[in-house]
Amino acid sequence: MARRYFIRTFGCQMNEHDSGRAAGMLETLGYRRADSEHDADLVLLNTCAVRENADNRLYGTLGHLKSVKDRRQADGQDLTIVVGGCLAQKDGDTVADRAPWVDVVYGTHNLPRLPQLLAEADSAAVPVVELIEQLETFPSALPAKRTVRHHAWVSISVGCDNSCTFCIVPSLRGRERSRRLGEIMDEVGALVDDDVVEITLLGQNVNSYGRDLAGASQFAPLLRELGTVAGLERVRFTSPHPRDFTEDVLQAMADTPNVCPHLHLPLQSGSDRVLRRMRRSYRRRRYLTLVERTRDLLPDAALTTDIIVGFPGETEEDFQATLEVVEEVRFDQAFTFQYSPRPGTPAADMTDGFVPPDVVADRYQRLERLVRQHSLEAHQRLVGTTQELLIESPSKSDPSRWSGRTRGNHLVHLPAPDLVPGVLPELAPGDLVHARVVEAANNYALAGPATAVRRTAAGLAAARAIADGDDWAVPQDAPVTPGVRSLPVMTG
């Protein structure tokens, strides 16, 4: 029987992208996906160093895997444990010291070497640790195994040239490097040929894409070029930086029908004083002007954001400035975080400005009440309208509903179709449907039954799998998407 693998991904969409590439390489080595770590011969943890308690989550998981490995060895089997990603890049040797039962530790730039590292681990008595400081091959040049048929992550750049004091990403992912336009278009074309109808462009700072290649951002031309791809229904991107956001990107979004009217624009703070301490190279006025121009050119666009509460030195006056911006913009959704220090970042050394935890918690609750109110209002504005939804999956909490997303990225649940063995359901994940929104909640809306269905190749394949009682997402025997030819990463 084929050896089986299980990947657990922590953190951001870039990690999701890299996990797909790791899965693709493992499948080219003959592995097949397992349903859990208990069924796997190899477990790969793709780590994050940004999220709170990242270290505790990793070592807690590794402690559990040690007991799984011990049980398997007692039964004459084995378990290969691999740790990759940002926390591995930051603490590679520490991981090996604290968890010597791990077999391989690799950093953010070492993913292409995974097959060789596994081969080395077969004959090594101690963990194989490999960390390099500079990217040599874009992960997108590697084969991939997607988790669903209809959507794919497409990395357009890696690394970051910003120096935000709260963020450790630049030191782990390196300086910003952009892929060439032709490589991106080749990948997107191959994905559409493989039934993908929606892509999300990824970069630590997507709107500065191409600056290292051409001296100025090429993000707007990239969006326009993607508008020419037949069969590509939706284009999304995350995350732009307000400093680099220019009006030509907004105009490209307005002019390109398949680019979705949704802009995730991290605010972080509404106080200029705090923004300076964060080294966020824009100020409140610049941010609000960008929001104003967005609503001029894209009046129906959904706006979402990230906000940090309790950054070192934040006063009540600073926090009130954040509330004022939130009240003025009225985001469709806001991802809010209580500041916690990340070792290795400048902000972690601002100990004299740390805000007491009870004060941070109080501010966080006040902000959360406001953003929930605005999110509810955004969903209430959908009530009575007919929305185009891309069906994503059965609802995770209610089997009587399926879930889809509007072009503005609002989550909408609608009645599930009748499921009869051997009969194709009338809609399936990957299909585009129209439905009338009838009710709103803080984080989602409810719609009536689909009034029109536009079946896609991905939706039809998912419908056939459902009718046959198989996995609607991507079956075990689905082919791995080949990587695309990639020129060497530019380092100048």
N, C-alpha and C positions, 0 to 999 in steps of 0.2 A: 504494500500500500504506500501511496505517496506520503511523505512527511507533511505535517500540517503546521501552519503558522497562525499566530494571533497577534494583532497590533493594537496597542492602546495608545491613543493620541491625547496629549495634554496641550492646552493652549490654543493658539490662533489658527487662522485659515492657512497660513503658510505651513504650519505643521501638518494640517490636513493634506495639503498638497504633497509635502514630502513623504507622508505615510503612504499615499497612493503610489508614489515612485518606489518606495521600499517594497510594497506589496508586489508591484510589477516585477522587480528584480527577483524576489523570492519565487514567484511563480515561474519565471524563466529558468530557475534552478530546479524546478520540479515540485515545489511545495504547493499545497492547496490550503485555502482558508479554513480555519477552525471556528467554531461558534463561541468558544471561550478558552481561557488559558488552561483549563483543566483537560481540554481535548487536544492541546497543541504540543508539538514537539519543539517548537521555537516560539518564544514570546518576545516581542520587540516593544519597548517603551519609548515613545517619541516625546521627549520632555520639553517643558517650558520653564524659563527662568524669570518670567515676568509676573505670572499670577501669584497671588498671595499663598503662602504655605507650600510653594512648589517643592521645596526640599522634603518637607514632612510627607507630602503625598507620594513622592518617589520612593522614599525609604520605607514607608508603610507598605507600599505595593511590593517592593523588593523583599521585605520580610515575609509577606504572604507567599510570594513565588518560591522562596527558599523551602518552605514546608511542602509546596507542590513538587518541587524538584526532588526533595528527599523521599517523598512517597513514590515517585516514579522510579527513582534509582533502586528503592527497595523491591520494586516489582520487576527489576531487570531492564527498565527503560531509562531514558534520559530526557532532560529538558535544557535546551539552549536558551539562555537569557541574554538579551541584547539591550543596551541603553544608548539611545542617540538623542540628537537635538540640542537645544540651547543650554539646558542645565548640564548636559554631558560636556559641551564645549567649555563651560565655565568651570566645572568641578570634576573633570574626567578622572584624574588620579585619586581624588577623594572618594568618588563612587567606587572605584576598584578596591580601595582600602577598607571602606565601611561595609562593602558587600562583596567579599571575595568569591562568592558563588556565582557572580555575574561572569559571562563568557566573553562578551565584546562590549567595549565602550567606544563610540565614535562621535565626532563633533559635527557641527553644522555644515562643514565643507567636505566631509568625508563620505557622504552617502554613496557616490559612485563606486567607492571601494568596498562596499558591504560584502559582495561575494568573496573577495580575497580575504577579508577579515574573518569571515566565517570559516574559510578553509584553514587559516592560521590557527584559529581557536580549537580546531579538531585535535591538534597535536600539542596544544599549550597547556601547561599546568597552572598557569595564573591568567587572570583576565588580560585579553588583548586590548590595549588602549591605543587609539590613534587620533590625534588632534592636529589639524593643520590650520594655519592662520589665514589662508587666502583661498578663495574659491577658484577652482581650476576648470570645472565643468558645470554648466547650469543643470540643476536637477531636471528641468524639462526635457533635456536630451535623453533622459532615461525612460525605459518602458514604464507604463503605469497600469494599475488596476483600480478602476473607479468603483465607488460604492453604490452608485445608481447609474442608470442608462442615460438619463436626460440632461444631467448637469456635469460640468467639469470646472476645476480650478485651472487657471492659466497664469503662470508666473511670468511677468514681463520684466521684472527687475529683482535684484536681491540686495540686501545691505541697506545702509542708511548713512547719509552725510550730515544729519542733524546731530545736535548735542544736548537734547533735553536732559535736564539734570535728574529726572526720575526714571530714565529709561536705560536699560543695559543692552538693548538690541544692537547698537552700533559696534560695541566691543565683541559681540558674539557672532554677528552676521557679517561684519566687515563693512567697508565702504560700498557705496551704491554702485552697482554694475547693471547695465541695461542689456537686454537681448536685442538682437537686430530685428527690424520689422519683418523681414522675410521669414525668419525662423518662427516668429509668433504666428504669422499668417499661415505658414505650413502646418503648424500644430493645430490651429483652429480649423483649417480645412479638413485635416484628418479626423478631428473630433466630430465635425458635422457629418462627414461620411460614415462615422460610427454611431449615428443617430442622436448625437448631442444637440439639444435645442437651446440651451442656456449656458453661458460661460460667465465666470467671475474672474476679472483680471486682478492679480495680486501683486503687491509691492509694499515695502514698508512706507513708501511715499510715491504712490502711483503717478501723481500728476507731475513729478519731475522726471518721468520716464524719458530717456533719450538725451538728457542733458550731457551725459558723459560721452555720447556718440557724436552729437551735432552741435554742442555748445549752447543749446537751448532746448526746452522741453518739446518733445514730439508727441505728447499725449493726445492733443486734439487731432492731429493727422491720423494717429492710430485708431481713434474712435471712428473717424470718418471712413477709414479703410475697412474696418470691421462691418460697417453698414453695407458694404458691397457683397458680403458673403451670403449667398442664397442658402436658405434653410436655417440660418442662425436667427432665432426668434428674439432672444433677449441677451443683452450685454450688461453686466454689472461690474463694479470695480470697488476696491477698498484697499487702503484708506488714503485719501488725499490729505495734504497738509495745507492749512489756510495760507501759509506764507507763499506757496508756489502756485496757488490756484489763480488762473488767469481767465479773462472773459472769453477767450477763444475756445476754452474747454466747455463753458456753458453754452456757447453758440453751437459747438459741435454736438452737444447733447440734444439741443433743441432741433437741430437739422437732421439728426440721424435716427430714424424711427425705431430701430431695434435697441438703441441705448435707453435703458430704463430711467424714468424720471425720479430717481432716488439719489440723494447726496448725503453720504455720511461724512460729516465735517467736524472733527474733534475740536471742542472748545477748550476743555481742561479747566479753565477758570475764566471768570468774567472780570477779574481784577488785573489791571495793567501791572501793578506792583508784583503780584504773584506770577503773572506770565513772564516777567523779567527774571524772577528767581528760578522759574522753570526753564529758562532759555528758550521760550517759545517765541520765535521771531515774528510775531504779529501782535497787534494790540486790539483792544475791544472795538475801537472804531473801525479798523480794517475788517474785523470779523463781521460786524453788523452791516457794513457796506457790501460785503460779499453775499450775505444773506439777502439783502435788498435786491441786488442784481440777479440773484438766482430766481427770486420770485417775479422779477420783471420778465425774464426770458423763459422761465419754466414755471408758470403760475400754478401748475398742478403737482409740482415736485414735492416728494416727501423729504423731510429733513430729519436726520438723526445725528447723535453726537456722543462724545465721551466726556465725562466730567470727574475730576478728582476733588474730593472734599478733605480738608484738613492738611493740605500741603504745608511743610514747615514754614512757619512765619505767618500763616494765614490768620488774619484778625476777623472779628465779627463784621467789620466794615468791608473787608475783602469778600467775605462770604455773601454779604448783602449785594455786592456788585455782581456776583455770579447769579444770584436769584433774579436780579433785575434783567440780566441778559436772557435768562431762561424764560422769564415772563414775557419779554418782548418778542423773542423768536417763536416760542410755543412749539417746541420740537415734537415731531410725531412719536419719537421714542428717544430716550436718553439712557446710556449705560453709565451708571454712577458707581464710583469706587471710593472707599475710604482709604486714604493714603497709608501705606505701610512701607517702611524702608527696604530697599533692595540692596544688599551688599554689593559693593563695586560701583555704585552710582554716586555722583556728587551730593545728591539730596540726602543720602544716608548719613553723610557727615554733618548735616545741618542740625545737629542734636540740640543746640541752644534754641532752635525755633520749633521743636516738636510740639504739636498741639495735644493737650491732654485727651486721652481716649474717650472720656465721657463727653467732652465738648465736640469731638469729631462725630461721635455717634448721634448726638443731638442734631447737629447740622445735616448729617446724612439723612436722618428721618424727615427733616423739614424739606430738604431738596426732593426726596423720594415722593413725598405727598404732592408736591407741585408737578413733577414730571409725570406721575401717574394721572393726574387730572388732565394734563395736556394730551397725553396719549389717548385717554378716553375720548376727549373732544375730537381728536383726529379720526378715531374709528367711528364716532357718531356722525362725522361728515360723510362717511361712506354709506350710511343707512339710506335706503331708497334709491341708490344708484346701482347700475349693472356694471360689474367689474369683470375684466378678463383675468382669469386665474390660471396659473400653471400648476397643475396638480403635482404635489410633491410626495405624498405618502398617506397611508391610513393614519388617522389621528392616534397619537401616542397614549391618550387618556380615555378616549371614547370610541368604541368600535362602531358606533352608529354614524360616525362622521369621518370624512376624509379632509385632508388639509391641502390648501393651495396658497399661492401668493399673488397679490396684485402686482402690476408693473411698478408701483411705488413701494413694494416690499412689505406690504401689510399682510399679516397672517390671517387667513379666512378659512373657517371650517364650514363645510357644506354636507348635506346628507350623503351617506355612502351609497353606492349603487348596490343593487341586488346581486349577490354572489351565488351563482349556481354552478356546481361542478360540471365541467365540460362546456360551459357557455361563456362566451366572451362578455365581460362586464362592459357597460356602455361607456365608461370612462376609466382611466387608469393613470398612475403616475407617469408624467411626461406629456399627457394630453393638455390642450388649451381649451378652457371652457368659459362660458359666460354664465354668471349667476347674479341674482339680485340680493344685495345685502339687506338683512332684516333686523339685525341686532348688533349692539356694540358692547365691548368690554374693554378693560384697561389695555390688554396686550393682544387682543385679537377681535375679529368680528365674526358673526354668523350669517350665512347666506342660505337662501332657499335652494331647491334642486337646480341643477344645471339646466339652463334654457337652450344652450347650444354647445355642441362638442366638436372641436377640430382635432381629429385623431392624428397623432404623429407616429413616426416609425417606432420611437421609443415607447410611446403609449401602447401601441399595438403589441409590441413584444412583451411589455409588462402585463397586458390583458391576457395574452396567451398563457403566460406563466401562471397567472392567478387561476385561470380556468383549469389548468392542468394540476393545480395544487402545489406549484413550485414557488421558489423565491422570486418575488416580483422585481426585486432590485437588480442584482447582477448575479446570475447563477455561477456555480463553481466552474463550469466548463466554458464560460464566456472567454473569448480571447483577450490577451493582454494588449492594450493599445501600444504600438511601437513608439519608441522615442523618435524625435526628429533630429535631423542632422544639425549639429551645433558647432559653430566656429569657436576657437579658443576665447576664453573670457578676456576682455581687454583689461589691462592692469595699469595703463598709463594715466 
